[in-house]
Amino acid sequence: MLESIHSPADLRKLQRGDLPRLAADVRQCVLDNVSQTGGHLSSNLGTVELTVALHYVFNTPEDRIVWDVGHQTYPHKILTGRRERMPTLRQLGGLSGFPRRDESEYDTFGTAHSSTSISAALGMAIAARQKGESRHAIAVIGDGAMTAGMAFEAMNNAGIEDCKLLVILNDNDMSISPPVGALNRYLAQLMSGSFYSTAKNMGKNVLKGAPPLFELAKRFEQHAKGMVVPATMFEQFGFNYIGPIDGHDLDSLIPTLENIKHLKGPQFLHVITKKGQGYKLAEDDPVNYHGPGKFDPKVGLVPAATPPKPSFMHIFGRWLCDMAAADQRLVGITPAMREGSGMVEFHKRFPDRYYDVGIAEQHAVTFAAGLACEGLKPVVAIYSTFLQRGYDQLIHDVALQNLPVVFALDRAGLVGADGATHAGAYDIAYLRCIPNVSVACPSDERECRLLLSTAYAQNHPGAVRYPRGAGVGVDAGSDLETLPFGKAEVRRQGQGLCILAFGTLLYPALAVAEKLNATVVNMRWAKPLDTEMLLQMAAGHERFVTLEDACVMGGAGSAVGEFMQKADILKPLLSLGLPDEFVEHGDPAKLMALHGLDATGIERSILQKWPSSISKA
């Protein structure tokens, strides 16, 4: 059946009774493709029926659907003309793992970070009203994403607007890590809300023949709803609350959505779904099946025959536990990324010093500032791109008050299959311009641990940026030694050309230096720069190259250029890094080569810049 569906228009021609079979085909298509390409699995298996129902009831793309975070949109892609391209998912030149406006007219808004859907959908709904167009805007948001302040800011705005906005809360009691907080506990009451369900059914079914009693039952239902479910909270925002309903039951979803189409004003539909639905292994372990690599669906995930090299994330997790054992002041903070940031073991060993604040990056940063004010030593484990969401708090609440908060920036540089939305290309540029903040760039596993200890030892804010995945395989050690703050080291002595390497590009720099007989300096710090080292190198070298796996504009190379200008060092400088464009998804090694940041590309750029001045060794 799925092979006959090339667009939602084809879907809408089907009989209602055919839809469960179609949903089963879509679910199998998701499983078959993700097992071959890797990607998000549990979340997509959980939204199959909801996706089918939305495209069946609403006139997409005329009616707009905005998928919050967007990692649950594989069924949406399959049903909107991209089924045959699913084998290219998250690969260079292939389909994105998230919605993209330039990929399909059905992807009405690009999403990959959480809690943006209601704001975007409200903008679309009001634009339709302002233009005199009769169409709906639908935001599909998870219960984890509902913990973010931005979602409530949007609802506060939406509640006073007369527009065709539908917010669907996809409640699967699971975001990436299990969701936390008072709001989540409140929503979780619905899972056992038999009291409300019984009262509602009694009022509508048993007493329908007696009008006075039926009216009394309706008032009782409204009162019970306010006590047992969050309807009152959402209705106070100006929404008409509907639900909860089974998000896997098409016979519930479709009539409900059809009725909602004819209601006026902002609507809030609460659906209950299960991550991994239809694939038992993912149902039982939605965390590990959230974003698996390639696997055999018949067997499931199996441990690798040989243990992989420890990733930078694991190096951080071990360091965090070791430092916490040594210093009672340490507290660890994550904005809903316990697994992704390597904090599972820390949570087990130090539960009283572990804080998952939910998908609330702004709060995470200011919460850390408050802890630091009282003499504690907060370590915020956060992705490079997620810290962007707490930038004002970083400046106003941490840096301005010069508080000793350590930011462990995971996913610095290119991240591969997740693409531009998750690539940590801008952290050096956006951090180094903030007074009081230091920025460390470890080159390997050992240096990552050493620089984390060094940043922790400071009495001011500091960030340590490290990439996704493993390094070159250097033993990280188990001590808590530190390195000299703000100091670089010479890793190879050459002549004429000096390569200043920031972070993991040290190793391709060393390979290039062997061919060009260049000096290589492991800079270690993007801020503060080791200016004494730069002056020393300037005295003995004619040309300079800077390397960073971050944006060139405003980055570490810019910092070197600014210093050289200030110090009246008139030496040629070539800054290599990521270009002034968003780098798309694909294999990280291929992307680095594509942008000239592998050893071959670095050598090529140097020889093109100075073709007659650089001689190979």
HELIX and SHEET records of a PDB file:
HELIX    1   1 LEU A    2  SER A    4  5                                   3    
HELIX    2   2 PRO A    8  LEU A   11  1                                   4    
HELIX    3   3 ARG A   16  ASP A   18  5                                   3    
HELIX    4   4 LEU A   19  THR A   37  1                                  19    
HELIX    5   5 SER A   42  LEU A   45  1                                   4    
HELIX    6   6 VAL A   48  VAL A   57  1                                  10    
HELIX    7   7 TYR A   74  LYS A   77  1                                   4    
HELIX    8   8 ILE A   78  ARG A   82  3                                   5    
HELIX    9   9 ARG A   83  THR A   88  5                                   6    
HELIX   10  10 SER A  117  LYS A  131  1                                  15    
HELIX   11  11 ALA A  145  THR A  147  5                                   3    
HELIX   12  12 GLY A  149  ALA A  158  1                                  10    
HELIX   13  13 ALA A  182  ALA A  188  1                                   7    
HELIX   14  14 GLN A  189  SER A  192  5                                   4    
HELIX   15  15 SER A  194  ASN A  201  1                                   8    
HELIX   16  16 MET A  202  VAL A  206  3                                   5    
HELIX   17  17 PRO A  211  VAL A  228  1                                  18    
HELIX   18  18 ALA A  231  GLN A  236  1                                   6    
HELIX   19  19 LEU A  250  ILE A  260  1                                  11    
HELIX   20  20 LYS A  280  ASP A  284  1                                   5    
HELIX   21  21 PHE A  312  ALA A  326  1                                  15    
HELIX   22  22 VAL A  344  ARG A  349  1                                   6    
HELIX   23  23 PRO A  351  ARG A  353  5                                   3    
HELIX   24  24 GLU A  361  CYS A  373  1                                  13    
HELIX   25  25 SER A  384  LEU A  387  1                                   4    
HELIX   26  26 GLN A  388  GLY A  390  5                                   3    
HELIX   27  27 TYR A  391  GLN A  393  1                                   3    
HELIX   28  28 LEU A  394  ALA A  399  3                                   6    
HELIX   29  29 GLY A  419  THR A  421  5                                   3    
HELIX   30  30 ASP A  427  ARG A  432  1                                   6    
HELIX   31  31 GLU A  445  TYR A  456  1                                  12    
HELIX   32  32 GLY A  503  LEU A  505  5                                   3    
HELIX   33  33 LEU A  506  LEU A  516  1                                  11    
HELIX   34  34 THR A  531  GLY A  540  1                                  10    
HELIX   35  35 ALA A  556  LYS A  566  1                                  11    
HELIX   36  36 PRO A  588  LEU A  594  1                                   7    
HELIX   37  37 ALA A  599  LYS A  609  1                                  11    
SHEET    1   A 5 ARG A  64  TRP A  67  0                                        
SHEET    2   A 5 ALA A 137  GLY A 142  1                                        
SHEET    3   A 5 LEU A 165  ASP A 171  1                                        
SHEET    4   A 5 GLN A 267  ILE A 272  1                                        
SHEET    5   A 5 ASN A 240  ASP A 246  1                                        
SHEET    1   B 7 TYR A 354  ASP A 356  0                                        
SHEET    2   B 7 LEU A 330  THR A 334  1                                        
SHEET    3   B 7 LYS A 377  TYR A 383  1                                        
SHEET    4   B 7 VAL A 406  ASP A 410  1                                        
SHEET    5   B 7 GLY A 462  ARG A 465  1                                        
SHEET    6   B 7 SER A 438  ALA A 440  1                                        
SHEET    7   B 7 TRP A 525  LYS A 527 -1                                        
SHEET    1   C 5 GLU A 489  ARG A 492  0                                        
SHEET    2   C 5 THR A 519  ASN A 522 -1                                        
SHEET    3   C 5 GLY A 496  ALA A 501  1                                        
SHEET    4   C 5 HIS A 541  CYS A 551  1                                        
SHEET    5   C 5 LEU A 573  LEU A 578  1                                        
END                                                                             
